[in-house]
Amino acid sequence: MDFFALVDKRRSIRAYLAQPVERGKVDSILDAVRLAPSAGDLQAFDMVVVEDADTKRALAAAALGQDFVAAAPIVLAFCADPARDEGKYGKRGATLYCIQDATIAAAYAQLAAAALGLASCWVGAFDEAAVARVLRAPARVRPVALLAVGFGAETPERPPRRSIADIARRGHF
C-alpha cells in the first residue's frame, strides 16, 4: 500500500478479534521499531512485548480502566531510558530526547502494524508508576506509551481533523 494511503486509512481501534497475531508480523513490527530514528542514534528507549493475559489486564487497569488494552492480542509498552541520552546530551537528553525516541519508536510500530493489516490504538492515559510496576521496569526507565495491537473488530469513521492552514505556519507564528 502507498504510504500516504496507509496514513489516511489508519484509525485508532479499540475492539479486537480474538485472533493471535502471527510471530512473523510481530517480528516485522519489532524490526521497524529497531530502525526508527533517534537522537544521536542512541535509541534511548526500551520496549516490552506483552502477550500474557494477566499482564494485559493489569496494564488495562493501570490505563485507567481502558479494557480494550486487555482484549488486544499484543500490547507494546514503550519506555524512555534517560540514562542513554544524558551522557551525550545532558539534561535535555534525559528529559526530552529519550521521550521523543520512545514516541518515534511507537509511531513506527503503529505504522508498521497498519502496513501488515493490523489495527492498533495508542494509549497515553495511564498511571505511569502502575505501568512501571506491572512491567517490572528498572527505576531509571519511564513508561511513555502503550500500543494495543491486533486484528480490528471495528471500522470507525475518521474523526474530524484540523485543516492544514490551521496547523501549519510558514516561518513564524
N, C-alpha and C positions, 0 to 999 in steps of 0.2 A: 504494500500500500504506500502511496505517496505520503511523505512526511506531513505535509500540510493537511491532507485529507485525514490522516491519523489524528492529528491535533484537533481538528474540527469534530471528529466522531467521538473522541474520548469523553466520558462522563464519569462522575463520581457515583459509584454503585454501592448500595447498602443492602442488597439482597443477593445471596449466592446459592448456586445449585450445590447439592451435597455430592459433588464430584471432585475427586482428588486432582490436583494439578500434576501433570507428568514431570518427572525428575528432570528431563531434558529442558523443559520450559523454565523450571526454577533455575537450572544451571545457566541458561541463556540470560535470565534477568540478573543473576549474580555477576556474570561476565560484563554486562552493560554497566553495572554499578562500579565494577573494578576499573572500567575505562573512563569513568566520569572525570571531568577536570576538577582540580582542587588547588588551593593556594600553595604555590611553590611545589606542586606535585607531592605534597606531604600526606595526602589522604588522611586528614585528621578526623576520621570517623570510624566507627565500628558498626556492624550490622548483625542483628540476631535474627535467624530464620526460625519462626515459631510455628510448629505444626501440632504440638501436643494440646489436646482439648482442655485440660485443666489450666494450662498456662494461658491459653487464649481466653478462657473465661475470666481469669484473674486480670488479664490486660483489659478486657471489656469493662470490668468493674473499675479498674484504675482510670479508664477512659470515660469516667462519669456515667457509667451505665449504658454505653453505646453497644448494645448487644450484637449488632451485626459484626463486630470485631471477632467475637467468639464463633460466629457462624461461617466466617471465611475459612477456606481450607488452609490458607497460609497467612501469617501476619509477619511482615518485615518490620523490625524495630531499628530505627536509625539513631545512633548516639554520637554526639560530638566528643572528641578527645582533645581537650585544650592543651595538654602537655605536648602533643605532636607539633602544634603550631607555635607555642610560646617561645621555644628556644630560638626560632628564626625570626619571629615577628613580634615578640613581646606581648604586652597586654592586648593589643588589637587582635593578634592571632588567637590568643586564649579566650577572648570574649566575643569575637565576631567571625574570624575566618573559619574556625572549626565548625561553627554553626552553619555557615554558608556551605562548607564542604559536605556536611551531612544532608543539607536540604538539596543540594545539587545531585547528590547520590540518590536521594529519594525520588527526585524528579526523573532521573534516568531510569530508575526501576519502574516508575509508573508508566512512562512511555514505552519501555521495553515490554511490559506486561500487555499494554494495549496492542502493540505490534504483533504479539503472539496470540491475539484473540482472547485475552483475559481481561477481566474487569478489576477495578481497584477503587479504593477510597482512601484518601489521605486523611489521617486523624492527627490533629494538633491539640485538641482539647482533652487533656488528661492531667492527672496528678503526677507530676514529674517524679517525686520521691517514691510513690507507689509503683510506678512503672520500673524505676531503677531496682526496687526490691524484688519485683516479680522476675526481672531479667537477671538478678544477682550481679548487677553491674558493679564494676570497681568504683570506688568513691570518686575517682578523677573524671569519670565518664558521665555525660549529661544526655538523657533521652531528649530527642528533638522532634521526631515524627514516627508515627506508626502508619504502615501501609497494609490495609487489608487487601488480599489478592485471591481471586478465584474466578470461576465461570459465572457470569452475571445471570441473575434471575429476574432482571427488570431492564427496561429500556426507557429511562426518563428523557423528557424533552430538555433541550439546553436552557438553562436559566438565563435571564436577561444579562447582557453584557454591556459595559460602557463602550461608547464609541472610541475610535482611535483618537479623534480630536480631543476627547475628554481625558484620555490617559497619557497622551504623548505631547511633549513640548519640544520645540527646537531651540536649542541654545541657552534658554533660561526659563524660569517660571514667569 
